[in-house]
Amino acid sequence: MCALCGNGFSATALDVDHIRPLADGGTDTADNVRALCRSCHRAVTTAQARARAERRRAKRARQGRGTLPGRTDAHRSRWSAT
């Protein structure tokens, strides 16, 4: 059974999710993991990755390294397909 949506799944259809992600200091211990269906696992992981990216952007902005208001990254060079 998925710990988030509560739907029943076979054990092979469940993923092991870290409640506190390893990237945020979580551990590989039984009290920090739960079984999630793939759909819930994908949603949780995406939300956590977005939150980490936002924290990094905010930190860079506080350090004066972020993009200025009204300015885009359009001036940066990009690889072009040939």
DAZIJO-V852538 format. One record per backbone hydrogen bond with DSSP energy under -1.0 kcal/mol. NH is the residue of the N-H (numbers start at 1). CO is the residue of the C=O. If there is no record, write none. Layout:
# DAZIJO-V852538
nh: <NH NH>
co: <CO CO>
This chain:
# DAZIJO-V852538
nh: <2 3 6 13 14 15 17 19 24 25 26 32 33 34 36 41 42 43 44 45 46 47 48 49 50 51 52 53 54 55 56 57 58 59 60 61 62 63 64 65 71 76>
co: <7 35 2 10 11 36 34 32 21 22 21 29 30 17 15 37 38 39 40 41 42 43 44 45 46 47 48 49 50 51 52 53 54 55 56 57 58 59 61 60 68 73>
